[in-house]
Amino acid sequence: MEEASLDFSPAYGFEAYGHFLCDLVQNLFTVRVLTVCSYFLQVIPTGEDELRMRSDMNLEHFTIELGGKPLFDINFKRFWIDNSRLYQCMRSTLKEVEIKNFRGTWNEIHMLSYFIIGGKVLNKVVINILKEDVAG
């Protein structure tokens, strides 16, 4: 499989299944293009195992579709510091990170910094700003 998109944003109640979602990501080690929703990023740390990716994952393009409100009361600054492990793909294959619906919150800035500082072969970052609906 070359590309995968995981969107669990309309679902709730997966909080206890973070480790199953980690396993799902583990089985996607052949993908080069991965898109995940912010819900997915919030639920994975609730698993028994910490956030992990296979060391042999050859991910080249990673897209995060932000949206919705946070599901958990998380200190996001600590979250990105505590989970600052650099995965092999960040050192060798991850060339592009795209963040959709970026609002510029502290959490989003910390997340963006994590990829910019840790992405050793990163050559492109795409930030799509959230366009608010303006009633006229």
Salt bridges, closest charged atoms under 4 A:
ASP23 OD1 - ARG52 NH2 2.80
ASP49 OD2 - ARG52 NH1 3.36
ASP56 OD1 - ARG54 NE 2.89
GLU60 OE2 - ARG32 NH1 3.44
GLU65 OE2 - LYS100 NZ 3.73
ASP82 OD1 - ARG78 NH2 2.52
GLU96 OE1 - HIS61 ND1 3.44
GLU98 OE1 - HIS61 NE2 3.47
GLU108 OE2 - ARG103 NH2 3.33
